[in-house]
Structure formats: structure tokens, C-alpha cells
Amino acid sequence: MRSLRPCLVSLVLLVGCAGPEPSRPAEPASASSSSSGADGSPGGPVRVSYGPDPVQIGDLRVPQGEGPHPVMVILHGGCWIDLYGKNLMDGMSESLTQAGFATWNVEYRRVGDTGGGYPATLTDVGLAVDTLRDLAPTHHLDTTRVFAVGHSAGAHLAVWVAARPRLAADNPLRGANPLPITGAVSLAGILDLAEALDLGACGTAAAKLLGGSPTEVPTRYAEASPRALLPIGVRQILVHGAADDIVPFAMSSHYLDAAKAAGEKDITLKAIEGGDHFDMIEPSSTKWADVSQAILGIAALP
């Protein structure tokens, strides 16, 4: 993971650093037929398709024990573009599975993928979450305890999918029967898409995601930005490195202030002193003990 940092920093700065594409199987297994790990080994992560597009896949890791297991939906960052994918979250997913959670590490269509960007990036994440209902009986998942955990642009998606039920019933982004999210964890999250453009977080990627600026497509920002959907009404834990020079710490602190002003009852912000943008997702980091403790706190009883 450390070796990818220079390219990831260049990506966020929109410099265009070349790097490995996320692995995409030519014939991803269906939810009903997956029986081996994503790497082909029995007992490993199970590769599952949640939709017809080759990108609509996820890796399901299930902890030991009979279950039913609480689930963490894992959503990678990368400025919503297709240069990097869910492989960035493999180590984190393994760590959280060892801690007792099933993890559903999701790929989704991004800007640059066929059909990616608004609305597919959002609806893919919603569909992936809803697919847990189909996976639950076979893999002994507890769909009453589903938590969304995302990093950077993926944190936007994690908090957004928790807020999705607040959308109007006829809004296509909502879906007919959205699976409720019990809590959301934002790791260095981009939680206000309009402010992201003002602060330069991911450059102009938020506008590319939504197809325009806040003045050009205001409705899209209103339905896709977590800050615009406050109060969400679910537990939220914001974790942000105090030394993050890619997504400013102010994004999380401003969102916290807005959430409290909107009446959000259960939201906290954990500052990781000396932590940078990628310390949030690397189990090898010296900051991981603090980060993982904060993530696991989402499942604590109130």
C-alpha cells in the first residue's frame, strides 16, 4: 500500500499518475454460484456480482463462527474515478473481518467506467447494499446491523447511502426498499460536495461526478451531498488525520458543526494526531490502532 502513495497523491491532484487498474474478472461469479475466494482459494473472500456490469462486484469476507454476523460495507476512495479500485481496501477489510465483522468490499462504476458518474455511481452503491439481503441466508449475515465505512470519496458514498432513505420515495437514487444502515464511518471524508470544489479536495472531481457545478446542477448536489441531507438520523463517526494535506481536516469539522446544527444526535469526530490521508486505511500504519478502534466504535451500544 505504501508504494501506491505517490501515484494516489498525483491522482488526487489530477496529475494523471499511471498505476495498476483494479482487478476485474472477465466472468465475475453470481451471488448464487460463488463458492470460492476471490483469489480462487477455498475460504477466502467470495467474489460476488451484484449487477450485470462487470464492474458491479464485491468481495465478501465472513469471520469464523456461526453468526449471524454484523456487516461492514467497505467503500474505497480515489476521487470517484476509475484509476484505482476496491483493492485499496483489502488489508483493511481483512483486519475488520478478523475483528468479527463480515466485510463487503464493493466496487462501483466511477467516472471513466462505461455508465459511471451520476447517477450510476450512487445507485451502484445502493444496489450493493441492498444485495446483502440476498447474501444473508447463505453467509449468515445480520442485516439489522449493517455499517457503511468509506475513505475519502468513498466516505462520501458511505454516509450518502446511510442517508439514502431520506430521499423522496419516487427518487430513483433511493431505490424501492433501501436496506437501512445502522451507522456510518467517514475516514477523511468528502462530505460536502460543493465545499469540496471550494477547498480543492479531489480538484474538480465532484463536478465531474455530478456533471456540473452547484449552480449548473443544484438538484444533484442537493440529493447527492451528505451535508445537504442532514440530519441523517444514524450514528456517524468521523475519523480524520490532523496532518491530512489531501482532504483538509476542515471538511470533517465543518460537517460536524452542520450536523449538530441540524439536530444530529449521535455524531463524533476523532482527530488522528499526525495522521495523513492514507493512514486511515492502512493496517501497517502506526495510526491504525487508533483508526480501527474508532471504526469498531460504530457498533458499540449507545
C-alpha positions in Angstrom: 0.0 0.0 0.0 2.8 2.4 0.8 4.2 2.1 -2.7 1.0 3.4 -4.1 1.1 6.6 -2.2 2.9 8.7 -4.8 0.5 7.7 -7.5 -2.5 8.3 -5.3 -1.4 11.7 -4.4 -0.9 12.5 -8.0 -4.3 11.2 -8.8 -5.9 13.4 -6.2 -4.0 16.4 -7.6 -5.3 15.4 -11.1 -1.7 15.0 -12.4 -2.5 11.6 -14.0 -0.1 9.2 -12.5 -0.2 5.8 -14.2 -0.8 2.8 -12.0 -2.4 -0.6 -11.8 -6.0 -1.0 -12.7 -8.2 -2.7 -10.1 -8.6 -6.3 -11.0 -11.8 -7.1 -12.8 -12.7 -10.7 -13.6 -13.8 -11.4 -17.1 -16.6 -13.5 -15.8 -17.5 -12.5 -12.3 -19.4 -15.1 -10.3 -23.1 -14.5 -9.5 -24.3 -14.3 -5.9 -25.9 -17.7 -6.3 -22.8 -19.5 -7.7 -19.9 -18.0 -5.9 -18.3 -20.7 -3.7 -14.6 -19.9 -3.6 -12.4 -16.9 -2.7 -11.8 -14.0 -5.0 -8.3 -15.4 -5.4 -9.7 -18.9 -6.1 -8.8 -20.4 -2.7 -11.5 -22.0 -0.6 -12.3 -20.0 2.5 -11.0 -16.7 1.0 -13.1 -13.7 0.1 -16.1 -14.6 -2.0 -16.3 -12.7 -5.3 -20.0 -11.7 -5.9 -21.7 -9.9 -8.7 -24.5 -7.6 -7.5 -25.4 -6.4 -11.0 -24.9 -7.2 -14.7 -22.0 -4.8 -15.4 -18.5 -6.4 -14.9 -17.6 -3.6 -12.5 -20.6 -4.3 -10.2 -18.8 -6.8 -8.0 -17.8 -7.1 -4.4 -15.6 -9.3 -2.2 -17.4 -10.7 0.9 -15.3 -11.8 3.8 -17.0 -13.7 6.7 -15.5 -14.2 10.1 -15.3 -17.5 11.9 -18.3 -18.6 13.9 -21.9 -19.4 13.2 -23.2 -15.8 13.0 -25.4 -14.0 12.2 -22.5 -11.6 11.6 -22.7 -7.8 11.6 -21.6 -6.4 8.3 -19.4 -3.5 7.3 -19.8 -2.3 3.8 -16.4 -1.0 2.6 -16.2 1.8 0.0 -12.9 2.8 -1.4 -11.9 6.4 -2.4 -10.0 7.7 -5.4 -11.9 10.8 -6.4 -14.8 8.8 -7.9 -12.6 8.0 -11.0 -11.6 4.6 -12.3 -7.9 4.6 -11.9 -8.0 2.8 -8.5 -10.5 0.4 -7.0 -11.5 -1.8 -4.1 -8.1 -3.5 -3.9 -7.0 -0.4 -1.8 -9.3 -1.6 1.0 -8.2 -5.3 1.0 -6.0 -5.0 4.0 -8.5 -3.0 6.0 -11.3 -5.5 5.1 -9.2 -8.4 6.3 -8.4 -6.6 9.6 -12.1 -5.8 10.3 -13.1 -9.3 9.4 -10.6 -10.6 11.9 -12.2 -8.3 14.4 -15.5 -10.2 14.0 -17.3 -8.3 11.2 -18.3 -9.6 7.8 -16.9 -7.1 5.3 -18.5 -6.4 1.8 -15.7 -4.6 -0.1 -17.6 -3.1 -3.0 -16.6 -1.9 -6.5 -18.8 0.5 -8.2 -18.9 2.3 -11.6 -16.9 5.5 -11.5 -16.2 8.4 -13.9 -14.3 6.7 -16.7 -16.2 3.5 -16.5 -19.0 2.9 -19.0 -22.1 4.5 -17.5 -20.1 5.8 -14.5 -20.7 9.0 -12.6 -24.1 10.4 -11.7 -26.4 8.6 -11.2 -24.8 5.1 -11.6 -22.0 5.6 -9.0 -24.7 6.3 -6.4 -27.2 3.7 -7.5 -24.5 1.0 -7.7 -23.6 1.6 -4.0 -27.3 1.4 -3.1 -27.7 -1.8 -5.1 -24.6 -3.3 -3.5 -26.0 -2.6 0.0 -29.4 -4.0 -0.9 -27.8 -7.2 -2.2 -26.9 -8.1 1.3 -30.5 -9.3 1.8 -29.8 -11.9 -0.9 -26.4 -12.9 0.6 -27.6 -13.0 4.2 -29.1 -16.5 4.3 -26.1 -18.3 2.8 -23.4 -16.4 4.6 -25.2 -15.9 7.9 -25.3 -12.1 7.8 -27.2 -9.9 10.2 -28.9 -7.3 8.0 -30.2 -5.5 11.1 -26.6 -4.5 11.8 -25.1 -3.1 8.6 -22.5 -0.3 8.9 -21.0 1.7 6.0 -17.3 2.5 6.1 -15.7 4.6 3.4 -12.5 6.5 2.8 -12.2 9.9 1.1 -14.6 9.9 -1.9 -15.8 6.5 -0.6 -16.7 8.1 2.7 -19.0 10.4 0.8 -20.7 7.3 -0.6 -20.8 5.6 2.8 -22.6 8.5 4.5 -24.7 9.1 1.5 -26.0 5.5 1.4 -26.9 5.8 5.1 -28.9 9.0 4.2 -30.5 7.4 1.1 -33.8 6.6 2.9 -34.3 10.4 3.4 -34.8 10.9 -0.4 -38.3 11.1 -1.8 -39.9 7.7 -2.3 -40.0 8.3 -6.1 -36.4 9.4 -6.4 -34.5 6.8 -8.5 -31.4 7.2 -6.3 -33.3 5.9 -3.3 -34.5 2.6 -4.6 -37.8 1.0 -3.8 -36.8 -0.6 -0.5 -33.4 0.7 0.7 -31.7 -1.5 3.4 -31.3 0.6 6.5 -27.7 1.4 7.5 -27.2 1.2 11.3 -24.2 3.6 11.3 -21.6 5.2 9.1 -17.9 5.8 9.4 -16.2 8.5 7.4 -12.4 8.2 7.1 -11.0 11.5 5.8 -14.4 12.0 4.1 -15.6 14.4 1.4 -18.9 15.1 3.0 -20.0 18.3 1.3 -19.6 18.1 -2.5 -19.9 21.9 -3.0 -17.3 22.6 -0.4 -15.0 20.0 -1.9 -14.9 22.2 -5.0 -14.2 25.3 -2.9 -11.4 23.6 -0.9 -9.9 21.8 -3.9 -10.5 18.3 -2.4 -10.0 16.0 -5.4 -9.7 19.0 -7.6 -12.8 19.3 -9.7 -13.8 15.7 -9.4 -17.0 16.4 -7.6 -18.3 18.4 -10.6 -17.2 15.6 -12.9 -19.1 13.1 -10.7 -22.3 15.1 -10.8 -22.0 16.5 -14.3 -21.6 20.2 -13.4 -21.1 22.8 -10.8 -23.6 23.5 -7.9 -25.1 26.4 -9.9 -25.4 24.2 -13.1 -27.0 21.1 -11.4 -28.1 22.2 -8.0 -30.7 19.4 -7.6 -27.9 16.8 -8.0 -25.9 18.4 -5.2 -29.0 18.5 -3.0 -29.6 14.8 -3.4 -26.1 13.5 -3.5 -24.2 15.5 -0.9 -24.5 14.2 2.7 -24.4 17.7 4.2 -27.5 18.6 2.1 -29.3 15.6 3.6 -28.8 16.4 7.2 -30.0 15.2 9.7 -29.4 11.6 8.7 -30.6 10.1 11.9 -28.0 7.3 12.2 -24.8 7.1 14.3 -21.9 8.7 12.5 -18.2 8.5 13.4 -15.9 10.9 11.5 -12.2 10.0 11.6 -9.7 12.4 10.0 -5.9 12.7 10.2 -4.9 16.1 11.6 -2.0 16.1 9.1 -4.1 15.3 6.0 -3.0 17.5 3.1 -5.3 16.0 0.5 -8.7 16.3 2.1 -8.5 19.1 4.6 -9.5 18.3 8.2 -11.8 21.2 8.0 -14.2 19.1 5.8 -14.9 16.9 8.7 -15.1 19.7 11.3 -17.4 21.8 9.1 -19.7 18.8 8.5 -19.7 18.0 12.3 -20.8 21.6 13.0 -23.5 21.5 10.3 -24.8 18.1 11.6 -25.1 19.3 15.1 -26.9 22.5 14.0 -29.3 20.3 12.0 -30.1 18.3 15.1 -28.0 15.2 14.5 -28.0 13.3 17.9 -25.2 10.8 17.5 -22.1 12.0 15.7 -18.5 12.3 16.8 -15.2 13.4 15.2 -12.0 11.6 16.1 -8.8 13.5 15.1 -5.8 11.3 14.5 -2.8 13.4 15.6 -0.1 13.3 13.0 -2.2 11.1 10.7 -2.2 11.6 7.0 -4.7 10.8 4.3 -3.7 7.1 3.8 -3.1 6.3 7.5 -6.9 5.9 7.6 -6.9 2.7 5.6 -3.5 1.0 6.2 -3.3 -1.7 8.9 0.5 -1.3 8.7 0.3 2.3 9.7 1.4 3.3 13.2 -2.0 5.1 13.4 -4.1 2.0 12.6 -4.8 1.1 16.3 -6.5 4.4 16.8 -8.3 4.4 13.5 -9.5 0.8 13.9 -10.7 1.5 17.4 -12.8 4.4 16.1 -14.2 2.3 13.3 -15.2 -0.6 15.6 -16.8 2.0 17.9 -19.6 2.4 15.3 -21.1 -0.9 16.5 -20.9 -0.1 20.2 -24.2 0.0 22.0 -25.4 3.6 22.7 
